[in-house]
Amino acid sequence: MAVERAIVVRDEGLVDYASAYALQLKLVEEKKHSVDTDDTLILLEHPDVYTYGRKSKEPAPLGDNVFSVERGGEATYHNPGQLVCYPILYLGEQDRDIHLHLRRLESTLIDVLDDFGLSGERRAGATGVWLMGREKKIASIGVAVSGWVTFHGCALNVNNDLYGFSRIHPCGFSSEVMTSMRKELGDSCPTLAQVKASFLGHFSRHFARPRVATDLTTG
């Protein structure tokens, strides 16, 4: 189990990718120079943007809304209505296992889905969260580590338009595998604020990070 360390939650709302990326890098450098300070969890949404990770099999096209970054994984897509979570965590000696970090993110997301009546599962060799027994992926994960401080993170499709996935092979798969809570639950889909609250509770438990500050939007 992780060494217990407090975490500050920052709900940034809708933020362009370049600004959020710069914030992550700033927090990572601050954390590396003062590892005993509180960790940070950034929650946000992005305007339409494509990101390409280290394992992308094809070069990222040129464009103002396209970024090549150091996270693991291949191409993915972010847009409003998707919950994006960037944990800036210092991994102490007992936690220096990136696969464990990924599995904790998957467990957090699976528990969030369960709160709203959806059954999720992890799959070997396909990091992220899939709907149980179906070829439908609902959450993507890609992380990076610098000086044992994590950044990048996960994205859960809540109430976002999935059309943008059709322009890429998300995580190396056909875009048809992507789904959302709205697509699966229809009018029973929770609000983004409800999903955030659920995520925080399960994240705090799986990562043993009690919250010391939380500023959640209510929309």
C-alpha positions as CSV (number, residue, x, y, z in Angstrom):
1,M,0.0,0.0,0.0
2,A,1.2,3.5,-0.7
3,V,2.8,5.6,2.0
4,E,0.0,8.0,3.1
5,R,0.6,11.5,1.8
6,A,-1.9,14.4,1.5
7,I,-3.1,15.7,-1.8
8,V,-4.3,19.0,-3.0
9,V,-7.2,18.8,-5.5
10,R,-7.2,21.5,-8.2
11,D,-10.4,21.7,-10.3
12,E,-9.3,23.8,-13.2
13,G,-12.4,23.6,-15.4
14,L,-12.0,24.0,-19.2
15,V,-8.3,24.5,-19.9
16,D,-6.4,24.5,-23.2
17,Y,-3.9,21.6,-23.5
18,A,-0.8,23.8,-23.7
19,S,-1.6,25.7,-20.5
20,A,-2.4,22.5,-18.6
21,Y,0.8,20.8,-19.8
22,A,2.8,23.8,-18.7
23,L,1.1,23.7,-15.3
24,Q,2.0,20.0,-15.0
25,L,5.6,20.6,-15.8
26,K,5.8,23.4,-13.2
27,L,4.3,21.3,-10.5
28,V,6.5,18.4,-11.3
29,E,9.7,20.5,-11.0
30,E,8.4,22.0,-7.7
31,K,7.7,18.5,-6.4
32,K,11.1,17.2,-7.4
33,H,12.7,20.0,-5.4
34,S,10.5,19.5,-2.4
35,V,9.2,16.0,-2.2
36,D,7.8,16.4,1.3
37,T,5.1,18.9,0.1
38,D,1.6,17.8,-0.6
39,D,0.9,16.0,-3.9
40,T,-1.5,17.5,-6.4
41,L,-4.4,16.1,-8.4
42,I,-5.5,18.3,-11.3
43,L,-9.1,17.8,-12.7
44,L,-10.1,19.5,-15.9
45,E,-11.6,19.3,-19.3
46,H,-9.8,20.2,-22.6
47,P,-11.1,21.9,-25.7
48,D,-10.7,19.6,-28.8
49,V,-7.1,18.3,-28.8
50,Y,-5.2,15.3,-30.0
51,T,-2.1,14.0,-28.1
52,Y,0.4,11.4,-29.3
53,G,2.4,9.4,-26.7
54,R,5.8,7.7,-26.9
55,K,4.4,4.5,-28.4
56,S,2.6,6.2,-31.3
57,K,3.2,4.2,-34.5
58,E,2.7,7.1,-36.8
59,P,3.9,10.7,-36.6
60,A,1.6,13.3,-35.2
61,P,0.1,15.5,-37.9
62,L,0.8,19.2,-37.8
63,G,-1.9,21.4,-36.2
64,D,-2.6,23.9,-33.4
65,N,-4.6,21.2,-31.5
66,V,-2.0,18.4,-31.9
67,F,0.7,17.6,-29.3
68,S,3.5,15.0,-29.1
69,V,4.2,14.4,-25.4
70,E,6.3,12.1,-23.3
71,R,3.5,10.0,-21.8
72,G,3.1,6.3,-22.5
73,G,0.6,5.0,-25.0
74,E,-0.4,6.1,-28.5
75,A,-2.8,8.7,-29.8
76,T,-5.9,9.9,-28.0
77,Y,-8.4,12.7,-28.1
78,H,-9.8,15.1,-25.5
79,N,-12.8,17.3,-25.7
80,P,-15.4,18.9,-23.3
81,G,-17.5,16.5,-21.3
82,Q,-14.5,14.2,-20.7
83,L,-13.0,14.1,-17.2
84,V,-9.2,14.4,-17.4
85,C,-7.2,13.7,-14.3
86,Y,-3.5,14.5,-13.9
87,P,-2.0,13.2,-10.6
88,I,1.3,14.9,-9.7
89,L,2.5,12.3,-7.1
90,Y,5.9,11.6,-5.6
91,L,6.5,7.8,-5.6
92,G,8.3,6.8,-2.5
93,E,10.5,3.7,-2.4
94,Q,7.5,1.4,-1.7
95,D,5.6,2.8,-4.7
96,R,8.3,2.8,-7.4
97,D,6.4,0.5,-9.7
98,I,4.9,2.2,-12.8
99,H,2.7,-0.8,-13.5
100,L,1.3,-0.5,-10.0
101,H,0.6,3.2,-10.6
102,L,-1.3,2.3,-13.8
103,R,-3.3,-0.5,-12.0
104,R,-4.3,1.9,-9.3
105,L,-5.6,4.4,-11.9
106,E,-7.6,1.6,-13.6
107,S,-9.0,0.4,-10.2
108,T,-10.1,4.0,-9.4
109,L,-11.9,4.3,-12.7
110,I,-13.5,0.9,-12.5
111,D,-14.9,1.8,-9.1
112,V,-16.2,5.1,-10.4
113,L,-18.1,3.3,-13.2
114,D,-19.5,0.9,-10.7
115,D,-21.0,3.8,-8.7
116,F,-23.1,4.6,-11.7
117,G,-24.2,1.1,-12.8
118,L,-21.5,0.3,-15.3
119,S,-19.1,-2.7,-15.0
120,G,-15.6,-2.0,-16.1
121,E,-12.5,-4.2,-16.4
122,R,-8.8,-4.0,-17.2
123,R,-7.3,-6.0,-20.1
124,A,-3.7,-7.4,-20.3
125,G,-1.7,-5.4,-22.8
126,A,-4.4,-2.7,-23.3
127,T,-4.0,-0.2,-20.5
128,G,-7.2,1.7,-19.7
129,V,-10.7,0.6,-18.7
130,W,-13.1,-1.4,-20.9
131,L,-16.7,-2.3,-20.3
132,M,-17.0,-5.8,-18.9
133,G,-17.1,-8.5,-21.6
134,R,-17.4,-6.0,-24.5
135,E,-15.1,-4.4,-27.1
136,K,-15.8,-1.0,-25.7
137,K,-13.2,1.3,-24.1
138,I,-14.4,4.1,-21.9
139,A,-11.3,5.4,-20.2
140,S,-7.7,5.9,-21.5
141,I,-4.5,6.1,-19.4
142,G,-1.0,7.4,-20.3
143,V,1.5,8.5,-17.7
144,A,5.1,9.8,-17.4
145,V,7.5,9.9,-14.5
146,S,10.4,12.4,-13.9
147,G,12.5,12.1,-10.8
148,W,9.9,9.7,-9.4
149,V,7.2,12.3,-9.8
150,T,4.2,11.2,-11.9
151,F,2.4,13.4,-14.4
152,H,-0.1,13.0,-17.3
153,G,-2.8,10.5,-16.2
154,C,-6.2,9.4,-17.3
155,A,-9.3,10.5,-19.2
156,L,-12.8,9.2,-18.7
157,N,-15.5,9.7,-21.3
158,V,-18.5,11.0,-19.5
159,N,-20.7,13.2,-21.7
160,N,-18.4,14.1,-24.6
161,D,-18.9,13.8,-28.3
162,L,-17.0,10.8,-29.6
163,Y,-16.7,11.9,-33.2
164,G,-13.2,13.2,-32.8
165,F,-11.9,9.7,-32.1
166,S,-12.8,8.8,-35.7
167,R,-9.8,10.8,-37.0
168,I,-7.2,8.6,-35.2
169,H,-6.7,5.1,-34.0
170,P,-7.1,5.7,-30.2
171,C,-4.5,3.8,-28.3
172,G,-3.9,1.8,-31.4
173,F,-7.5,0.5,-31.8
174,S,-10.3,1.3,-34.2
175,S,-12.2,4.4,-33.1
176,E,-15.4,2.2,-32.9
177,V,-14.2,0.8,-29.6
178,M,-14.6,4.1,-27.9
179,T,-17.7,4.7,-25.8
180,S,-18.9,7.1,-23.0
181,M,-21.0,7.1,-19.9
182,R,-23.7,9.1,-21.8
183,K,-23.7,6.6,-24.7
184,E,-24.1,3.7,-22.3
185,L,-26.5,5.3,-19.7
186,G,-28.5,7.7,-21.8
187,D,-30.5,10.1,-19.6
188,S,-29.2,8.3,-16.5
189,C,-25.7,9.6,-17.2
190,P,-24.4,11.5,-14.1
191,T,-23.1,15.0,-14.2
192,L,-19.5,15.7,-14.5
193,A,-19.5,17.1,-10.9
194,Q,-21.0,13.8,-9.7
195,V,-18.3,11.8,-11.5
196,K,-15.5,14.1,-10.1
197,A,-16.8,13.5,-6.6
198,S,-16.8,9.7,-7.1
199,F,-13.3,9.8,-8.7
200,L,-11.9,11.7,-5.7
201,G,-13.3,9.3,-3.2
202,H,-11.9,6.2,-4.9
203,F,-8.6,7.9,-5.9
204,S,-8.0,8.9,-2.3
205,R,-8.5,5.3,-1.2
206,H,-6.5,3.5,-3.8
207,F,-3.6,5.9,-3.6
208,A,-3.8,6.5,0.2
209,R,-3.9,10.3,-0.4
210,P,-6.2,12.1,2.1
211,R,-7.4,15.4,0.6
212,V,-6.3,18.6,2.3
213,A,-7.9,21.0,-0.1
214,T,-10.7,20.5,-2.6
215,D,-12.2,23.1,-4.9
216,L,-14.8,21.4,-7.0
217,T,-17.2,23.0,-9.5
218,T,-20.8,22.2,-9.2
219,G,-21.8,22.2,-12.8
